[in-house]
């Protein structure tokens, strides 16, 4: 796992790029909150961003009709197709994360092994962070069972620090190393 301060430097150098400006802004904010020791906020932003990255990639992969060739002359059509596809995936089909990764696997964007890895990470880290399930994260991230309920409450900072580190590292891997961006 790469240290967050190194990922932050890579981000500032422009070596971590996203599909959309909002994704870039979320990652920047998550990094800044982490550096300010606001780990629960950082983890929450990253949990949103993690799912958004996959949704955006599926939209970009499937938005244009067969035979459509994007160019400078048809930018308005491209935007229309992107917006319609995003609405279709989120509001009409209401695809779950697993359905999105399945579609990406079917499009040969990710392998079956990667799909399983991303789905497992979603279940074990992203979902508990997104839903504030500190109890579920405690044992997994700190490698010990809480002695009592107050131990979880008093140690939420280390839990969310570790969750932030894992989420930031996973997002960094996806967008800088794996390059889940569509070229």
Rosetta constraint file for C-alpha pairs under 8 A:
AtomPair CA 1 CA 166 HARMONIC 7.84 0.50
AtomPair CA 1 CA 169 HARMONIC 6.43 0.50
AtomPair CA 2 CA 6 HARMONIC 6.83 0.50
AtomPair CA 2 CA 7 HARMONIC 6.86 0.50
AtomPair CA 2 CA 169 HARMONIC 6.43 0.50
AtomPair CA 3 CA 7 HARMONIC 6.50 0.50
AtomPair CA 3 CA 165 HARMONIC 7.75 0.50
AtomPair CA 3 CA 169 HARMONIC 7.93 0.50
AtomPair CA 4 CA 8 HARMONIC 6.03 0.50
AtomPair CA 4 CA 31 HARMONIC 7.65 0.50
AtomPair CA 4 CA 165 HARMONIC 6.54 0.50
AtomPair CA 4 CA 168 HARMONIC 7.16 0.50
AtomPair CA 4 CA 169 HARMONIC 7.33 0.50
AtomPair CA 5 CA 9 HARMONIC 6.29 0.50
AtomPair CA 5 CA 35 HARMONIC 7.89 0.50
AtomPair CA 6 CA 10 HARMONIC 6.21 0.50
AtomPair CA 7 CA 11 HARMONIC 6.08 0.50
AtomPair CA 7 CA 169 HARMONIC 7.66 0.50
AtomPair CA 7 CA 172 HARMONIC 6.98 0.50
AtomPair CA 8 CA 12 HARMONIC 6.18 0.50
AtomPair CA 8 CA 31 HARMONIC 6.44 0.50
AtomPair CA 9 CA 13 HARMONIC 6.19 0.50
AtomPair CA 10 CA 14 HARMONIC 6.42 0.50
AtomPair CA 10 CA 15 HARMONIC 5.27 0.50
AtomPair CA 10 CA 16 HARMONIC 6.53 0.50
AtomPair CA 11 CA 15 HARMONIC 5.52 0.50
AtomPair CA 11 CA 16 HARMONIC 5.01 0.50
AtomPair CA 11 CA 17 HARMONIC 7.79 0.50
AtomPair CA 11 CA 28 HARMONIC 7.83 0.50
AtomPair CA 15 CA 176 HARMONIC 6.35 0.50
AtomPair CA 16 CA 172 HARMONIC 6.76 0.50
AtomPair CA 16 CA 175 HARMONIC 5.83 0.50
AtomPair CA 16 CA 176 HARMONIC 4.88 0.50
AtomPair CA 17 CA 24 HARMONIC 6.94 0.50
AtomPair CA 17 CA 175 HARMONIC 6.13 0.50
AtomPair CA 17 CA 176 HARMONIC 6.87 0.50
AtomPair CA 17 CA 181 HARMONIC 7.93 0.50
AtomPair CA 18 CA 23 HARMONIC 6.09 0.50
AtomPair CA 18 CA 24 HARMONIC 5.72 0.50
AtomPair CA 18 CA 53 HARMONIC 7.96 0.50
AtomPair CA 18 CA 175 HARMONIC 6.47 0.50
AtomPair CA 18 CA 181 HARMONIC 6.61 0.50
AtomPair CA 19 CA 23 HARMONIC 7.12 0.50
AtomPair CA 19 CA 53 HARMONIC 7.88 0.50
AtomPair CA 19 CA 56 HARMONIC 7.17 0.50
AtomPair CA 19 CA 57 HARMONIC 7.74 0.50
AtomPair CA 19 CA 181 HARMONIC 6.23 0.50
AtomPair CA 19 CA 182 HARMONIC 7.78 0.50
AtomPair CA 20 CA 24 HARMONIC 6.57 0.50
AtomPair CA 21 CA 25 HARMONIC 6.13 0.50
AtomPair CA 22 CA 26 HARMONIC 6.07 0.50
AtomPair CA 23 CA 27 HARMONIC 6.24 0.50
AtomPair CA 23 CA 49 HARMONIC 6.41 0.50
AtomPair CA 23 CA 52 HARMONIC 7.62 0.50
AtomPair CA 23 CA 53 HARMONIC 7.46 0.50
AtomPair CA 24 CA 28 HARMONIC 6.18 0.50
AtomPair CA 25 CA 29 HARMONIC 6.05 0.50
AtomPair CA 26 CA 30 HARMONIC 6.02 0.50
AtomPair CA 26 CA 45 HARMONIC 6.30 0.50
AtomPair CA 26 CA 46 HARMONIC 7.37 0.50
AtomPair CA 26 CA 49 HARMONIC 6.74 0.50
AtomPair CA 27 CA 31 HARMONIC 6.12 0.50
AtomPair CA 27 CA 45 HARMONIC 7.51 0.50
AtomPair CA 27 CA 46 HARMONIC 6.86 0.50
AtomPair CA 27 CA 49 HARMONIC 7.34 0.50
AtomPair CA 28 CA 32 HARMONIC 6.19 0.50
AtomPair CA 29 CA 33 HARMONIC 6.06 0.50
AtomPair CA 29 CA 42 HARMONIC 7.44 0.50
AtomPair CA 29 CA 45 HARMONIC 7.79 0.50
AtomPair CA 30 CA 34 HARMONIC 6.12 0.50
AtomPair CA 30 CA 41 HARMONIC 7.21 0.50
AtomPair CA 30 CA 42 HARMONIC 4.27 0.50
AtomPair CA 30 CA 43 HARMONIC 7.16 0.50
AtomPair CA 30 CA 45 HARMONIC 5.80 0.50
AtomPair CA 30 CA 46 HARMONIC 6.38 0.50
AtomPair CA 31 CA 35 HARMONIC 6.23 0.50
AtomPair CA 31 CA 42 HARMONIC 6.77 0.50
AtomPair CA 31 CA 168 HARMONIC 7.73 0.50
AtomPair CA 32 CA 36 HARMONIC 6.26 0.50
AtomPair CA 32 CA 42 HARMONIC 7.91 0.50
AtomPair CA 33 CA 37 HARMONIC 6.30 0.50
AtomPair CA 33 CA 38 HARMONIC 5.02 0.50
AtomPair CA 33 CA 39 HARMONIC 6.66 0.50
AtomPair CA 33 CA 41 HARMONIC 6.63 0.50
AtomPair CA 33 CA 42 HARMONIC 5.31 0.50
AtomPair CA 34 CA 38 HARMONIC 5.46 0.50
AtomPair CA 34 CA 39 HARMONIC 5.34 0.50
AtomPair CA 34 CA 41 HARMONIC 7.98 0.50
AtomPair CA 34 CA 42 HARMONIC 5.51 0.50
AtomPair CA 34 CA 161 HARMONIC 7.69 0.50
AtomPair CA 34 CA 164 HARMONIC 7.32 0.50
AtomPair CA 37 CA 161 HARMONIC 7.94 0.50
AtomPair CA 38 CA 42 HARMONIC 6.31 0.50
AtomPair CA 39 CA 43 HARMONIC 5.99 0.50
AtomPair CA 39 CA 157 HARMONIC 6.58 0.50
AtomPair CA 39 CA 160 HARMONIC 5.25 0.50
AtomPair CA 39 CA 161 HARMONIC 4.97 0.50
AtomPair CA 39 CA 164 HARMONIC 6.24 0.50
AtomPair CA 40 CA 44 HARMONIC 6.08 0.50
AtomPair CA 40 CA 157 HARMONIC 7.25 0.50
AtomPair CA 40 CA 160 HARMONIC 5.18 0.50
AtomPair CA 40 CA 161 HARMONIC 7.25 0.50
AtomPair CA 40 CA 164 HARMONIC 7.53 0.50
AtomPair CA 41 CA 45 HARMONIC 6.23 0.50
AtomPair CA 42 CA 46 HARMONIC 6.23 0.50
AtomPair CA 42 CA 164 HARMONIC 6.01 0.50
AtomPair CA 43 CA 47 HARMONIC 6.07 0.50
AtomPair CA 43 CA 129 HARMONIC 6.65 0.50
AtomPair CA 43 CA 160 HARMONIC 6.40 0.50
AtomPair CA 43 CA 161 HARMONIC 7.70 0.50
AtomPair CA 43 CA 163 HARMONIC 6.15 0.50
AtomPair CA 43 CA 164 HARMONIC 4.41 0.50
AtomPair CA 43 CA 167 HARMONIC 6.86 0.50
AtomPair CA 44 CA 48 HARMONIC 6.49 0.50
AtomPair CA 44 CA 129 HARMONIC 6.26 0.50
AtomPair CA 44 CA 130 HARMONIC 5.84 0.50
AtomPair CA 45 CA 49 HARMONIC 6.21 0.50
AtomPair CA 46 CA 50 HARMONIC 5.89 0.50
AtomPair CA 46 CA 164 HARMONIC 7.21 0.50
AtomPair CA 46 CA 167 HARMONIC 5.96 0.50
AtomPair CA 46 CA 168 HARMONIC 6.64 0.50
AtomPair CA 46 CA 171 HARMONIC 7.80 0.50
AtomPair CA 47 CA 51 HARMONIC 6.81 0.50
AtomPair CA 47 CA 126 HARMONIC 5.14 0.50
AtomPair CA 47 CA 127 HARMONIC 7.49 0.50
AtomPair CA 47 CA 129 HARMONIC 6.62 0.50
AtomPair CA 47 CA 130 HARMONIC 5.83 0.50
AtomPair CA 47 CA 167 HARMONIC 7.01 0.50
AtomPair CA 48 CA 52 HARMONIC 6.23 0.50
AtomPair CA 48 CA 130 HARMONIC 7.28 0.50
AtomPair CA 49 CA 53 HARMONIC 6.05 0.50
AtomPair CA 50 CA 54 HARMONIC 7.07 0.50
AtomPair CA 50 CA 126 HARMONIC 7.63 0.50
AtomPair CA 50 CA 167 HARMONIC 7.58 0.50
AtomPair CA 50 CA 171 HARMONIC 6.45 0.50
AtomPair CA 51 CA 55 HARMONIC 6.39 0.50
AtomPair CA 51 CA 97 HARMONIC 6.92 0.50
AtomPair CA 52 CA 56 HARMONIC 5.95 0.50
AtomPair CA 53 CA 57 HARMONIC 6.21 0.50
AtomPair CA 54 CA 58 HARMONIC 6.24 0.50
AtomPair CA 54 CA 97 HARMONIC 7.94 0.50
AtomPair CA 54 CA 100 HARMONIC 6.96 0.50
AtomPair CA 54 CA 101 HARMONIC 7.16 0.50
AtomPair CA 55 CA 59 HARMONIC 6.20 0.50
AtomPair CA 55 CA 86 HARMONIC 7.96 0.50
AtomPair CA 55 CA 89 HARMONIC 7.93 0.50
AtomPair CA 55 CA 100 HARMONIC 6.63 0.50
AtomPair CA 56 CA 60 HARMONIC 6.13 0.50
AtomPair CA 56 CA 86 HARMONIC 7.73 0.50
AtomPair CA 57 CA 61 HARMONIC 5.97 0.50
AtomPair CA 57 CA 180 HARMONIC 7.16 0.50
AtomPair CA 57 CA 181 HARMONIC 6.70 0.50
AtomPair CA 57 CA 182 HARMONIC 6.90 0.50
AtomPair CA 58 CA 62 HARMONIC 6.08 0.50
AtomPair CA 58 CA 100 HARMONIC 6.88 0.50
AtomPair CA 58 CA 103 HARMONIC 7.37 0.50
AtomPair CA 58 CA 104 HARMONIC 6.28 0.50
AtomPair CA 59 CA 63 HARMONIC 5.47 0.50
AtomPair CA 59 CA 82 HARMONIC 6.44 0.50
AtomPair CA 59 CA 85 HARMONIC 5.84 0.50
AtomPair CA 59 CA 86 HARMONIC 5.73 0.50
AtomPair CA 59 CA 89 HARMONIC 7.61 0.50
AtomPair CA 60 CA 64 HARMONIC 7.92 0.50
AtomPair CA 60 CA 82 HARMONIC 6.86 0.50
AtomPair CA 60 CA 182 HARMONIC 7.13 0.50
AtomPair CA 61 CA 107 HARMONIC 7.97 0.50
AtomPair CA 61 CA 182 HARMONIC 7.40 0.50
AtomPair CA 62 CA 85 HARMONIC 7.40 0.50
AtomPair CA 63 CA 81 HARMONIC 5.36 0.50
AtomPair CA 63 CA 82 HARMONIC 5.26 0.50
AtomPair CA 63 CA 84 HARMONIC 7.67 0.50
AtomPair CA 63 CA 85 HARMONIC 5.29 0.50
AtomPair CA 64 CA 68 HARMONIC 6.07 0.50
AtomPair CA 64 CA 78 HARMONIC 7.06 0.50
AtomPair CA 64 CA 81 HARMONIC 5.96 0.50
AtomPair CA 64 CA 82 HARMONIC 7.46 0.50
AtomPair CA 70 CA 74 HARMONIC 6.44 0.50
AtomPair CA 70 CA 75 HARMONIC 7.26 0.50
AtomPair CA 70 CA 78 HARMONIC 6.70 0.50
AtomPair CA 71 CA 75 HARMONIC 6.63 0.50
AtomPair CA 74 CA 78 HARMONIC 6.33 0.50
AtomPair CA 75 CA 79 HARMONIC 6.21 0.50
AtomPair CA 76 CA 80 HARMONIC 6.18 0.50
AtomPair CA 77 CA 81 HARMONIC 6.14 0.50
AtomPair CA 78 CA 82 HARMONIC 6.18 0.50
AtomPair CA 79 CA 83 HARMONIC 6.12 0.50
AtomPair CA 80 CA 84 HARMONIC 6.08 0.50
AtomPair CA 81 CA 85 HARMONIC 6.01 0.50
AtomPair CA 82 CA 86 HARMONIC 6.09 0.50
AtomPair CA 83 CA 87 HARMONIC 6.19 0.50
AtomPair CA 84 CA 88 HARMONIC 6.09 0.50
AtomPair CA 85 CA 89 HARMONIC 6.13 0.50
AtomPair CA 86 CA 90 HARMONIC 6.08 0.50
AtomPair CA 87 CA 91 HARMONIC 5.29 0.50
AtomPair CA 87 CA 92 HARMONIC 6.64 0.50
AtomPair CA 88 CA 92 HARMONIC 4.67 0.50
AtomPair CA 88 CA 93 HARMONIC 5.83 0.50
AtomPair CA 88 CA 94 HARMONIC 7.65 0.50
AtomPair CA 89 CA 93 HARMONIC 5.18 0.50
AtomPair CA 89 CA 94 HARMONIC 5.73 0.50
AtomPair CA 89 CA 95 HARMONIC 5.83 0.50
AtomPair CA 90 CA 94 HARMONIC 4.69 0.50
AtomPair CA 90 CA 95 HARMONIC 6.26 0.50
AtomPair CA 95 CA 99 HARMONIC 5.60 0.50
AtomPair CA 95 CA 100 HARMONIC 6.20 0.50
AtomPair CA 96 CA 100 HARMONIC 6.24 0.50
AtomPair CA 97 CA 101 HARMONIC 6.25 0.50
AtomPair CA 97 CA 119 HARMONIC 7.51 0.50
AtomPair CA 98 CA 102 HARMONIC 6.01 0.50
AtomPair CA 98 CA 119 HARMONIC 6.27 0.50
AtomPair CA 99 CA 103 HARMONIC 6.20 0.50
AtomPair CA 100 CA 104 HARMONIC 6.26 0.50
AtomPair CA 101 CA 105 HARMONIC 6.06 0.50
AtomPair CA 101 CA 110 HARMONIC 7.82 0.50
AtomPair CA 101 CA 115 HARMONIC 5.86 0.50
AtomPair CA 101 CA 118 HARMONIC 7.90 0.50
AtomPair CA 101 CA 119 HARMONIC 7.61 0.50
AtomPair CA 102 CA 106 HARMONIC 6.14 0.50
AtomPair CA 102 CA 115 HARMONIC 7.07 0.50
AtomPair CA 103 CA 107 HARMONIC 6.21 0.50
AtomPair CA 104 CA 108 HARMONIC 6.28 0.50
AtomPair CA 104 CA 109 HARMONIC 5.25 0.50
AtomPair CA 104 CA 110 HARMONIC 5.97 0.50
AtomPair CA 105 CA 109 HARMONIC 5.71 0.50
AtomPair CA 105 CA 110 HARMONIC 4.84 0.50
AtomPair CA 105 CA 111 HARMONIC 5.62 0.50
AtomPair CA 105 CA 112 HARMONIC 6.39 0.50
AtomPair CA 105 CA 115 HARMONIC 6.81 0.50
AtomPair CA 109 CA 180 HARMONIC 7.84 0.50
AtomPair CA 110 CA 114 HARMONIC 5.95 0.50
AtomPair CA 110 CA 115 HARMONIC 6.46 0.50
AtomPair CA 111 CA 115 HARMONIC 6.11 0.50
AtomPair CA 112 CA 116 HARMONIC 6.26 0.50
AtomPair CA 113 CA 117 HARMONIC 6.24 0.50
AtomPair CA 114 CA 118 HARMONIC 6.04 0.50
AtomPair CA 115 CA 119 HARMONIC 6.00 0.50
AtomPair CA 116 CA 120 HARMONIC 6.01 0.50
AtomPair CA 117 CA 121 HARMONIC 6.18 0.50
AtomPair CA 118 CA 122 HARMONIC 6.09 0.50
AtomPair CA 119 CA 123 HARMONIC 6.30 0.50
AtomPair CA 120 CA 124 HARMONIC 6.01 0.50
AtomPair CA 121 CA 125 HARMONIC 5.53 0.50
AtomPair CA 121 CA 126 HARMONIC 6.55 0.50
AtomPair CA 122 CA 126 HARMONIC 4.62 0.50
AtomPair CA 122 CA 127 HARMONIC 5.88 0.50
AtomPair CA 123 CA 127 HARMONIC 5.48 0.50
AtomPair CA 123 CA 128 HARMONIC 7.45 0.50
AtomPair CA 124 CA 128 HARMONIC 6.81 0.50
AtomPair CA 124 CA 137 HARMONIC 7.90 0.50
AtomPair CA 125 CA 129 HARMONIC 6.21 0.50
AtomPair CA 125 CA 137 HARMONIC 7.16 0.50
AtomPair CA 125 CA 163 HARMONIC 6.90 0.50
AtomPair CA 125 CA 167 HARMONIC 7.88 0.50
AtomPair CA 126 CA 130 HARMONIC 6.04 0.50
AtomPair CA 126 CA 167 HARMONIC 7.58 0.50
AtomPair CA 127 CA 131 HARMONIC 6.09 0.50
AtomPair CA 128 CA 132 HARMONIC 5.83 0.50
AtomPair CA 128 CA 133 HARMONIC 4.68 0.50
AtomPair CA 128 CA 134 HARMONIC 7.00 0.50
AtomPair CA 128 CA 136 HARMONIC 6.64 0.50
AtomPair CA 128 CA 137 HARMONIC 6.56 0.50
AtomPair CA 129 CA 133 HARMONIC 6.20 0.50
AtomPair CA 129 CA 134 HARMONIC 7.32 0.50
AtomPair CA 129 CA 137 HARMONIC 7.72 0.50
AtomPair CA 129 CA 160 HARMONIC 7.96 0.50
AtomPair CA 129 CA 163 HARMONIC 7.48 0.50
AtomPair CA 133 CA 137 HARMONIC 6.54 0.50
AtomPair CA 134 CA 138 HARMONIC 5.90 0.50
AtomPair CA 134 CA 152 HARMONIC 7.07 0.50
AtomPair CA 134 CA 156 HARMONIC 6.86 0.50
AtomPair CA 134 CA 159 HARMONIC 7.35 0.50
AtomPair CA 135 CA 139 HARMONIC 7.41 0.50
AtomPair CA 135 CA 152 HARMONIC 6.43 0.50
AtomPair CA 136 CA 140 HARMONIC 7.16 0.50
AtomPair CA 137 CA 141 HARMONIC 5.80 0.50
AtomPair CA 137 CA 159 HARMONIC 6.75 0.50
AtomPair CA 138 CA 142 HARMONIC 5.70 0.50
AtomPair CA 138 CA 143 HARMONIC 7.62 0.50
AtomPair CA 138 CA 144 HARMONIC 7.50 0.50
AtomPair CA 138 CA 145 HARMONIC 7.31 0.50
AtomPair CA 138 CA 146 HARMONIC 7.40 0.50
AtomPair CA 138 CA 152 HARMONIC 6.74 0.50
AtomPair CA 138 CA 156 HARMONIC 7.89 0.50
AtomPair CA 138 CA 159 HARMONIC 5.90 0.50
AtomPair CA 139 CA 143 HARMONIC 5.12 0.50
AtomPair CA 139 CA 144 HARMONIC 4.96 0.50
AtomPair CA 139 CA 145 HARMONIC 5.09 0.50
AtomPair CA 139 CA 146 HARMONIC 7.11 0.50
AtomPair CA 140 CA 144 HARMONIC 7.57 0.50
AtomPair CA 141 CA 159 HARMONIC 6.25 0.50
AtomPair CA 141 CA 162 HARMONIC 6.52 0.50
AtomPair CA 141 CA 163 HARMONIC 7.26 0.50
AtomPair CA 142 CA 158 HARMONIC 7.84 0.50
AtomPair CA 142 CA 159 HARMONIC 6.73 0.50
AtomPair CA 146 CA 151 HARMONIC 5.87 0.50
AtomPair CA 146 CA 152 HARMONIC 6.32 0.50
AtomPair CA 147 CA 151 HARMONIC 6.54 0.50
AtomPair CA 148 CA 152 HARMONIC 7.40 0.50
AtomPair CA 149 CA 153 HARMONIC 6.79 0.50
AtomPair CA 150 CA 154 HARMONIC 6.00 0.50
AtomPair CA 151 CA 155 HARMONIC 5.96 0.50
AtomPair CA 152 CA 156 HARMONIC 5.97 0.50
AtomPair CA 155 CA 159 HARMONIC 6.73 0.50
AtomPair CA 156 CA 160 HARMONIC 6.16 0.50
AtomPair CA 157 CA 161 HARMONIC 5.93 0.50
AtomPair CA 158 CA 162 HARMONIC 6.15 0.50
AtomPair CA 159 CA 163 HARMONIC 6.21 0.50
AtomPair CA 160 CA 164 HARMONIC 5.84 0.50
AtomPair CA 161 CA 165 HARMONIC 6.21 0.50
AtomPair CA 162 CA 166 HARMONIC 6.22 0.50
AtomPair CA 163 CA 167 HARMONIC 6.10 0.50
AtomPair CA 164 CA 168 HARMONIC 5.87 0.50
AtomPair CA 165 CA 169 HARMONIC 5.98 0.50
AtomPair CA 166 CA 170 HARMONIC 6.09 0.50
AtomPair CA 167 CA 171 HARMONIC 6.10 0.50
AtomPair CA 168 CA 172 HARMONIC 5.99 0.50
AtomPair CA 169 CA 173 HARMONIC 6.09 0.50
AtomPair CA 170 CA 174 HARMONIC 6.22 0.50
AtomPair CA 171 CA 175 HARMONIC 6.13 0.50
AtomPair CA 172 CA 176 HARMONIC 5.53 0.50
AtomPair CA 172 CA 177 HARMONIC 7.05 0.50
AtomPair CA 173 CA 177 HARMONIC 4.78 0.50
AtomPair CA 173 CA 178 HARMONIC 5.72 0.50
AtomPair CA 173 CA 179 HARMONIC 7.58 0.50
AtomPair CA 174 CA 178 HARMONIC 4.81 0.50
AtomPair CA 174 CA 179 HARMONIC 5.52 0.50
AtomPair CA 174 CA 180 HARMONIC 5.49 0.50
AtomPair CA 175 CA 179 HARMONIC 4.61 0.50
AtomPair CA 175 CA 180 HARMONIC 5.60 0.50
AtomPair CA 175 CA 181 HARMONIC 6.51 0.50
